[in-house]
Amino acid sequence: MAGPRLLTRGRAATVAVPILGFLATPFLPFVREPTLVAGIPAGLVWTGGMVLLAAAALHLVEARYLSSGGRAADSEEAAASSAPTPEEQP
């Protein structure tokens, strides 16, 4: 079955941005200092921002996959996997 690819270079790069942000967190200078942003430690604000960015990136990847024909490919795969096997037929 040939359908749209879920993981392309562009989609991987989109998801890589928040991952790199998470991995860079301990090395950022404002995280190691007692800096507050609206009364919240800067490291916590940064991590919360990366969580929101990760959710947005995953939503964007899913939307781009579905718009490129992923919905039909997923429906075909679900129909094929739910079809009864010869052993299951009466």
MMTF fields as JSON, N, C-alpha, C and O atoms, coordinates in Angstrom:
{
  "mmtfVersion": "1.0.0",
  "mmtfProducer": "UNKNOWN",
  "numBonds": 359,
  "numAtoms": 360,
  "numGroups": 90,
  "numChains": 1,
  "numModels": 1,
  "chainsPerModel": [1],
  "groupsPerChain": [90],
  "chainIdList": ["A"],
  "bondAtomList": [4, 2, 8, 6, 12, 10, 16, 14, 20, 18, 24, 22, 28, 26, 32, 30, 36, 34, 40, 38, 44, 42, 48, 46, 52, 50, 56, 54, 60, 58, 64, 62, 68, 66, 72, 70, 76, 74, 80, 78, 84, 82, 88, 86, 92, 90, 96, 94, 100, 98, 104, 102, 108, 106, 112, 110, 116, 114, 120, 118, 124, 122, 128, 126, 132, 130, 136, 134, 140, 138, 144, 142, 148, 146, 152, 150, 156, 154, 160, 158, 164, 162, 168, 166, 172, 170, 176, 174, 180, 178, 184, 182, 188, 186, 192, 190, 196, 194, 200, 198, 204, 202, 208, 206, 212, 210, 216, 214, 220, 218, 224, 222, 228, 226, 232, 230, 236, 234, 240, 238, 244, 242, 248, 246, 252, 250, 256, 254, 260, 258, 264, 262, 268, 266, 272, 270, 276, 274, 280, 278, 284, 282, 288, 286, 292, 290, 296, 294, 300, 298, 304, 302, 308, 306, 312, 310, 316, 314, 320, 318, 324, 322, 328, 326, 332, 330, 336, 334, 340, 338, 344, 342, 348, 346, 352, 350, 356, 354],
  "bondOrderList": [1, 1, 1, 1, 1, 1, 1, 1, 1, 1, 1, 1, 1, 1, 1, 1, 1, 1, 1, 1, 1, 1, 1, 1, 1, 1, 1, 1, 1, 1, 1, 1, 1, 1, 1, 1, 1, 1, 1, 1, 1, 1, 1, 1, 1, 1, 1, 1, 1, 1, 1, 1, 1, 1, 1, 1, 1, 1, 1, 1, 1, 1, 1, 1, 1, 1, 1, 1, 1, 1, 1, 1, 1, 1, 1, 1, 1, 1, 1, 1, 1, 1, 1, 1, 1, 1, 1, 1, 1],
  "groupList": [{"groupName": "MET", "atomNameList": ["N", "CA", "C", "O"], "elementList": ["N", "C", "C", "O"], "formalChargeList": [0, 0, 0, 0], "bondAtomList": [1, 0, 2, 1, 3, 2], "bondOrderList": [1, 1, 2], "singleLetterCode": "M", "chemCompType": "L-PEPTIDE LINKING"}, {"groupName": "ALA", "atomNameList": ["N", "CA", "C", "O"], "elementList": ["N", "C", "C", "O"], "formalChargeList": [0, 0, 0, 0], "bondAtomList": [1, 0, 2, 1, 3, 2], "bondOrderList": [1, 1, 2], "singleLetterCode": "A", "chemCompType": "L-PEPTIDE LINKING"}, {"groupName": "GLY", "atomNameList": ["N", "CA", "C", "O"], "elementList": ["N", "C", "C", "O"], "formalChargeList": [0, 0, 0, 0], "bondAtomList": [1, 0, 2, 1, 3, 2], "bondOrderList": [1, 1, 2], "singleLetterCode": "G", "chemCompType": "PEPTIDE LINKING"}, {"groupName": "PRO", "atomNameList": ["N", "CA", "C", "O"], "elementList": ["N", "C", "C", "O"], "formalChargeList": [0, 0, 0, 0], "bondAtomList": [1, 0, 2, 1, 3, 2], "bondOrderList": [1, 1, 2], "singleLetterCode": "P", "chemCompType": "L-PEPTIDE LINKING"}, {"groupName": "ARG", "atomNameList": ["N", "CA", "C", "O"], "elementList": ["N", "C", "C", "O"], "formalChargeList": [0, 0, 0, 0], "bondAtomList": [1, 0, 2, 1, 3, 2], "bondOrderList": [1, 1, 2], "singleLetterCode": "R", "chemCompType": "L-PEPTIDE LINKING"}, {"groupName": "LEU", "atomNameList": ["N", "CA", "C", "O"], "elementList": ["N", "C", "C", "O"], "formalChargeList": [0, 0, 0, 0], "bondAtomList": [1, 0, 2, 1, 3, 2], "bondOrderList": [1, 1, 2], "singleLetterCode": "L", "chemCompType": "L-PEPTIDE LINKING"}, {"groupName": "THR", "atomNameList": ["N", "CA", "C", "O"], "elementList": ["N", "C", "C", "O"], "formalChargeList": [0, 0, 0, 0], "bondAtomList": [1, 0, 2, 1, 3, 2], "bondOrderList": [1, 1, 2], "singleLetterCode": "T", "chemCompType": "L-PEPTIDE LINKING"}, {"groupName": "VAL", "atomNameList": ["N", "CA", "C", "O"], "elementList": ["N", "C", "C", "O"], "formalChargeList": [0, 0, 0, 0], "bondAtomList": [1, 0, 2, 1, 3, 2], "bondOrderList": [1, 1, 2], "singleLetterCode": "V", "chemCompType": "L-PEPTIDE LINKING"}, {"groupName": "ILE", "atomNameList": ["N", "CA", "C", "O"], "elementList": ["N", "C", "C", "O"], "formalChargeList": [0, 0, 0, 0], "bondAtomList": [1, 0, 2, 1, 3, 2], "bondOrderList": [1, 1, 2], "singleLetterCode": "I", "chemCompType": "L-PEPTIDE LINKING"}, {"groupName": "PHE", "atomNameList": ["N", "CA", "C", "O"], "elementList": ["N", "C", "C", "O"], "formalChargeList": [0, 0, 0, 0], "bondAtomList": [1, 0, 2, 1, 3, 2], "bondOrderList": [1, 1, 2], "singleLetterCode": "F", "chemCompType": "L-PEPTIDE LINKING"}, {"groupName": "GLU", "atomNameList": ["N", "CA", "C", "O"], "elementList": ["N", "C", "C", "O"], "formalChargeList": [0, 0, 0, 0], "bondAtomList": [1, 0, 2, 1, 3, 2], "bondOrderList": [1, 1, 2], "singleLetterCode": "E", "chemCompType": "L-PEPTIDE LINKING"}, {"groupName": "TRP", "atomNameList": ["N", "CA", "C", "O"], "elementList": ["N", "C", "C", "O"], "formalChargeList": [0, 0, 0, 0], "bondAtomList": [1, 0, 2, 1, 3, 2], "bondOrderList": [1, 1, 2], "singleLetterCode": "W", "chemCompType": "L-PEPTIDE LINKING"}, {"groupName": "HIS", "atomNameList": ["N", "CA", "C", "O"], "elementList": ["N", "C", "C", "O"], "formalChargeList": [0, 0, 0, 0], "bondAtomList": [1, 0, 2, 1, 3, 2], "bondOrderList": [1, 1, 2], "singleLetterCode": "H", "chemCompType": "L-PEPTIDE LINKING"}, {"groupName": "TYR", "atomNameList": ["N", "CA", "C", "O"], "elementList": ["N", "C", "C", "O"], "formalChargeList": [0, 0, 0, 0], "bondAtomList": [1, 0, 2, 1, 3, 2], "bondOrderList": [1, 1, 2], "singleLetterCode": "Y", "chemCompType": "L-PEPTIDE LINKING"}, {"groupName": "SER", "atomNameList": ["N", "CA", "C", "O"], "elementList": ["N", "C", "C", "O"], "formalChargeList": [0, 0, 0, 0], "bondAtomList": [1, 0, 2, 1, 3, 2], "bondOrderList": [1, 1, 2], "singleLetterCode": "S", "chemCompType": "L-PEPTIDE LINKING"}, {"groupName": "ASP", "atomNameList": ["N", "CA", "C", "O"], "elementList": ["N", "C", "C", "O"], "formalChargeList": [0, 0, 0, 0], "bondAtomList": [1, 0, 2, 1, 3, 2], "bondOrderList": [1, 1, 2], "singleLetterCode": "D", "chemCompType": "L-PEPTIDE LINKING"}, {"groupName": "GLN", "atomNameList": ["N", "CA", "C", "O"], "elementList": ["N", "C", "C", "O"], "formalChargeList": [0, 0, 0, 0], "bondAtomList": [1, 0, 2, 1, 3, 2], "bondOrderList": [1, 1, 2], "singleLetterCode": "Q", "chemCompType": "L-PEPTIDE LINKING"}],
  "groupTypeList": [0, 1, 2, 3, 4, 5, 5, 6, 4, 2, 4, 1, 1, 6, 7, 1, 7, 3, 8, 5, 2, 9, 5, 1, 6, 3, 9, 5, 3, 9, 7, 4, 10, 3, 6, 5, 7, 1, 2, 8, 3, 1, 2, 5, 7, 11, 6, 2, 2, 0, 7, 5, 5, 1, 1, 1, 1, 5, 12, 5, 7, 10, 1, 4, 13, 5, 14, 14, 2, 2, 4, 1, 1, 15, 14, 10, 10, 1, 1, 1, 14, 14, 1, 3, 6, 3, 10, 10, 16, 3],
  "groupIdList": [1, 2, 3, 4, 5, 6, 7, 8, 9, 10, 11, 12, 13, 14, 15, 16, 17, 18, 19, 20, 21, 22, 23, 24, 25, 26, 27, 28, 29, 30, 31, 32, 33, 34, 35, 36, 37, 38, 39, 40, 41, 42, 43, 44, 45, 46, 47, 48, 49, 50, 51, 52, 53, 54, 55, 56, 57, 58, 59, 60, 61, 62, 63, 64, 65, 66, 67, 68, 69, 70, 71, 72, 73, 74, 75, 76, 77, 78, 79, 80, 81, 82, 83, 84, 85, 86, 87, 88, 89, 90],
  "secStructList": [7, 7, 7, 7, 7, 1, 7, 7, 2, 2, 2, 2, 2, 2, 2, 2, 2, 2, 2, 2, 2, 2, 2, 2, 4, 4, 4, 7, 2, 2, 2, 2, 6, 6, 7, 3, 3, 6, 6, 3, 3, 2, 2, 2, 2, 2, 2, 2, 2, 2, 2, 2, 2, 2, 2, 2, 2, 2, 2, 2, 2, 2, 2, 2, 2, 0, 0, 0, 0, 0, 2, 2, 2, 2, 2, 2, 2, 2, 2, 2, 2, 2, 1, 7, 7, 6, 6, 6, 7, 7],
  "xCoordList": [0.852, 0.0, 0.894, 1.72, 0.712, 1.487, 0.582, -0.436, 0.955, 0.178, 1.122, 2.329, 0.607, 1.469, 2.354, 1.956, 3.539, 4.47, 4.209, 4.081, 4.134, 3.91, 5.16, 5.069, 6.328, 7.565, 8.33, 8.951, 8.28, 9.082, 10.113, 10.063, 11.025, 12.058, 11.459, 11.874, 10.5, 9.868, 9.118, 9.186, 8.402, 7.656, 8.596, 8.344, 9.681, 10.662, 11.33, 11.58, 11.616, 12.223, 11.258, 11.671, 9.971, 8.968, 8.927, 8.847, 8.982, 8.923, 10.266, 10.306, 11.365, 12.688, 12.913, 13.714, 12.227, 12.44, 12.121, 12.979, 10.933, 10.694, 11.546, 11.881, 11.896, 12.757, 14.112, 14.643, 14.67, 15.954, 15.823, 16.756, 14.679, 14.441, 14.437, 14.996, 13.802, 13.815, 15.23, 15.639, 15.978, 17.336, 18.283, 19.248, 18.03, 18.892, 18.592, 19.375, 17.49, 17.049, 18.122, 18.326, 18.821, 19.794, 20.995, 21.705, 21.222, 22.393, 22.101, 23.018, 20.85, 20.487, 20.825, 20.515, 21.453, 21.89, 20.746, 20.886, 19.625, 18.539, 17.848, 17.119, 18.064, 17.465, 18.244, 17.66, 19.55, 20.394, 20.403, 20.898, 19.88, 19.843, 18.452, 17.474, 18.354, 17.03, 16.215, 15.913, 15.873, 15.106, 13.625, 13.249, 12.796, 11.357, 10.698, 11.077, 9.73, 8.921, 7.485, 6.9, 6.926, 5.569, 5.432, 4.383, 6.481, 6.454, 6.721, 6.681, 6.989, 7.255, 8.722, 9.217, 9.429, 10.828, 10.97, 10.144, 12.031, 12.229, 12.322, 11.841, 12.928, 13.025, 11.667, 11.442, 10.768, 9.416, 8.645, 7.883, 8.84, 8.195, 8.718, 7.944, 10.038, 10.646, 10.1, 9.737, 10.043, 9.548, 8.075, 7.671, 7.282, 5.877, 5.734, 4.867, 6.59, 6.576, 6.943, 6.363, 7.908, 8.296, 7.178, 6.991, 6.44, 5.293, 4.24, 3.714, 3.935, 2.957, 3.451, 2.677, 4.748, 5.318, 5.298, 5.042, 5.564, 5.522, 4.106, 3.915, 3.125, 1.733, 1.348, 0.682, 1.761, 1.459, 2.17, 1.59, 3.415, 4.163, 3.521, 3.402, 3.108, 2.461, 1.116, 0.751, 0.389, -0.883, -0.632, -1.374, 0.391, 0.72, 1.115, 0.687, 1.926, 2.339, 1.125, 0.991, 0.244, -0.96, -1.857, -2.384, -2.035, -2.885, -2.295, -3.029, -0.983, -0.344, -0.425, -0.589, -0.311, -0.424, -1.838, -2.017, -2.83, -4.214, -4.595, -5.35, -4.08, -4.422, -3.738, -4.173, -2.677, -1.98, -2.474, -1.81, -3.619, -4.186, -4.065, -4.37, -3.639, -3.462, -4.764, -4.811, -5.818, -7.117, -7.586, -8.055, -7.464, -7.87, -6.971, -7.451, -5.675, -4.747, -5.04, -4.976, -5.358, -5.693, -6.992, -7.11, -7.97, -9.241, -9.033, -9.61, -8.208, -7.909, -7.199, -7.51, -6.254, -5.519, -6.443, -6.33, -7.344, -8.286, -9.239, -9.558, -9.695, -10.595, -9.878, -10.459, -8.624, -7.863, -7.572, -7.572, -7.329, -7.003, -8.243, -8.13, -9.432, -10.652, -11.346, -12.354, -10.825, -11.421, -11.177, -10.079, -12.175, -11.99, -11.011, -11.012, -10.191, -9.246, -9.992, -11.087, -9.441, -10.139, -10.451, -11.454, -9.61, -9.863, -11.054, -11.727, -11.325, -12.406, -13.759, -14.792, -13.774, -15.036, -15.711, -15.031, -17.062, -17.764, -17.732, -18.279],
  "yCoordList": [-1.179, 0.0, 1.238, 1.432, 2.048, 3.278, 4.441, 4.689, 5.126, 6.269, 7.372, 7.282, 8.376, 9.465, 8.992, 8.158, 9.535, 9.186, 10.097, 11.313, 9.479, 10.262, 11.046, 12.211, 10.417, 11.086, 11.536, 10.725, 12.818, 13.408, 14.325, 14.563, 14.828, 15.707, 16.968, 17.397, 17.55, 18.766, 18.52, 19.324, 17.403, 17.089, 16.744, 17.112, 16.039, 15.72, 16.991, 17.114, 17.926, 19.189, 19.993, 20.659, 19.931, 20.648, 20.124, 20.905, 18.815, 18.208, 18.336, 18.32, 18.461, 18.535, 19.839, 19.873, 20.898, 22.192, 22.133, 22.507, 21.682, 21.618, 20.559, 20.715, 19.488, 18.472, 19.077, 18.865, 19.822, 20.482, 21.526, 21.727, 22.186, 23.135, 22.455, 22.976, 21.281, 20.513, 20.099, 20.222, 19.606, 19.128, 20.264, 20.041, 21.46, 22.604, 23.238, 24.061, 22.881, 23.535, 23.616, 24.703, 22.535, 22.651, 23.538, 23.975, 23.803, 24.578, 26.064, 26.842, 26.463, 27.862, 28.666, 28.234, 29.825, 30.575, 31.102, 31.175, 31.467, 32.018, 30.943, 31.269, 29.683, 28.603, 28.396, 28.054, 28.599, 28.37, 29.541, 29.408, 30.656, 31.825, 31.967, 31.501, 32.6, 32.76, 33.877, 34.895, 33.671, 34.65, 34.292, 33.13, 35.3, 35.076, 35.772, 36.882, 35.118, 35.685, 35.625, 34.548, 36.784, 36.877, 36.035, 35.441, 35.989, 35.26, 33.774, 33.059, 33.299, 31.879, 31.741, 32.558, 30.726, 30.543, 30.41, 29.785, 31.012, 31.058, 29.666, 29.447, 28.73, 27.366, 26.715, 25.976, 26.991, 26.44, 27.091, 26.422, 28.378, 29.074, 28.512, 28.268, 28.308, 27.765, 26.364, 26.06, 25.52, 24.159, 24.167, 23.396, 25.023, 25.145, 25.597, 25.117, 26.521, 26.967, 25.853, 25.744, 25.022, 23.899, 22.858, 22.235, 22.668, 21.748, 22.263, 21.502, 23.554, 24.137, 24.077, 23.8, 24.339, 24.278, 22.849, 22.639, 21.867, 20.468, 20.074, 19.4, 20.491, 20.178, 20.826, 20.202, 22.066, 22.754, 22.079, 21.943, 21.659, 20.996, 19.666, 19.344, 18.889, 17.613, 17.815, 17.039, 18.846, 19.154, 19.544, 19.127, 20.327, 20.743, 19.545, 19.437, 18.649, 17.456, 16.593, 16.117, 16.392, 15.585, 16.236, 15.542, 17.541, 18.234, 18.134, 17.927, 18.28, 18.178, 16.755, 16.558, 15.766, 14.365, 14.071, 13.46, 14.506, 14.236, 14.964, 14.431, 16.176, 16.931, 16.374, 16.65, 15.596, 15.026, 13.618, 12.89, 13.235, 11.93, 10.917, 9.742, 11.33, 10.411, 9.859, 8.732, 10.645, 10.173, 8.949, 7.974, 8.993, 7.862, 6.653, 5.521, 6.891, 5.792, 5.148, 3.925, 5.955, 5.413, 4.617, 3.584, 5.09, 4.367, 3.021, 2.015, 3.001, 1.746, 0.769, -0.422, 1.267, 0.407, -0.154, -1.323, 0.665, 0.201, -0.838, -1.822, -0.629, -1.598, -2.917, -3.989, -2.837, -4.055, -4.824, -6.055, -4.111, -4.798, -5.343, -6.232, -4.826, -5.32, -6.389, -6.95, -6.675, -7.716, -9.077, -9.335, -9.947, -11.26, -12.119, -12.12, -12.838, -13.761, -15.04, -15.26, -15.893, -17.14, -18.025, -18.739, -17.986, -18.792, -18.272, -19.047, -16.976, -16.368, -16.509, -16.34, -16.814, -16.925, -18.25, -19.255, -18.259, -19.517, -20.54, -21.632],
  "zCoordList": [0.0, 0.0, 0.0, 0.893, -0.998, -1.074, -0.693, -1.338, 0.328, 0.792, 1.219, 0.99, 1.814, 2.282, 3.429, 4.241, 3.473, 4.546, 5.735, 5.595, 6.909, 8.118, 8.491, 8.878, 8.377, 8.772, 7.537, 6.849, 7.264, 6.201, 6.85, 8.056, 6.07, 6.64, 7.253, 8.329, 6.579, 7.091, 8.388, 9.318, 8.446, 9.669, 10.806, 11.953, 10.503, 11.54, 12.061, 13.26, 11.174, 11.606, 12.464, 13.413, 12.131, 12.923, 14.348, 15.297, 14.504, 15.833, 16.554, 17.784, 15.807, 16.425, 17.188, 18.122, 16.811, 17.473, 18.966, 19.765, 19.388, 20.833, 21.533, 22.707, 20.828, 21.437, 21.762, 22.852, 20.83, 21.088, 22.194, 22.971, 22.266, 23.353, 24.707, 25.672, 24.78, 26.028, 26.399, 27.553, 25.408, 25.683, 26.056, 26.788, 25.573, 25.869, 27.216, 27.691, 27.838, 29.072, 30.152, 30.693, 30.502, 31.602, 31.279, 32.185, 30.004, 29.608, 29.409, 29.145, 29.53, 29.336, 30.59, 31.7, 30.427, 31.611, 32.469, 33.689, 31.869, 32.683, 33.519, 34.455, 33.199, 33.984, 35.278, 36.307, 35.231, 36.405, 37.374, 38.493, 36.977, 37.857, 38.46, 37.875, 39.614, 40.247, 39.587, 40.211, 38.336, 37.569, 37.625, 37.467, 37.85, 37.873, 36.687, 36.315, 36.114, 35.04, 35.534, 35.643, 35.829, 36.382, 37.647, 37.894, 38.431, 39.695, 39.577, 40.578, 38.383, 38.15, 37.745, 36.969, 38.253, 37.853, 36.332, 35.666, 35.808, 34.359, 33.748, 32.636, 34.454, 33.935, 33.759, 32.8, 34.681, 34.585, 33.437, 32.739, 33.245, 32.124, 30.799, 29.874, 30.715, 29.503, 29.213, 28.077, 30.234, 30.051, 29.639, 28.768, 30.253, 29.853, 28.416, 27.686, 28.013, 26.621, 25.657, 24.576, 26.046, 25.197, 25.113, 24.068, 26.197, 26.167, 25.189, 24.376, 25.27, 24.343, 22.9, 21.984, 22.702, 21.36, 20.821, 19.635, 21.68, 21.248, 20.837, 19.825, 21.616, 21.27, 19.943, 19.117, 19.738, 18.479, 17.304, 16.227, 17.503, 16.432, 16.059, 14.877, 17.061, 16.772, 16.074, 15.191, 16.465, 15.792, 14.334, 13.445, 14.092, 12.732, 11.875, 10.725, 12.426, 11.685, 11.351, 10.223, 12.326, 12.088, 11.033, 10.163, 11.097, 10.126, 8.72, 7.753, 8.603, 7.291, 6.749, 5.545, 7.628, 7.201, 6.702, 5.648, 7.457, 7.07, 5.785, 4.971, 5.596, 4.385, 3.143, 2.026, 3.318, 2.16, 1.824, 1.087, 2.352, 2.025, 3.139, 2.935, 4.284, 5.405, 5.942, 6.435, 5.848, 6.363, 5.57, 6.158, 4.248, 3.421, 3.672, 3.737, 3.812, 4.078, 5.427, 5.557, 6.424, 7.742, 7.692, 8.35, 6.915, 6.78, 6.096, 6.509, 5.047, 4.353, 5.277, 5.284, 6.05, 6.974, 8.055, 8.423, 8.556, 9.578, 9.002, 9.669, 7.769, 7.14, 6.882, 7.053, 6.474, 6.209, 7.494, 7.497, 8.565, 9.818, 10.511, 11.355, 10.172, 10.804, 9.964, 10.394, 8.785, 7.946, 8.588, 9.082, 8.589, 9.22, 8.433, 7.202, 9.151, 8.526, 8.17, 8.686, 7.306, 6.947, 8.158, 8.156, 9.183, 10.371, 11.162, 11.84, 11.088, 11.853, 11.17, 11.818, 9.877, 9.154, 9.493, 9.701, 9.552, 9.896, 8.787, 8.938]
}
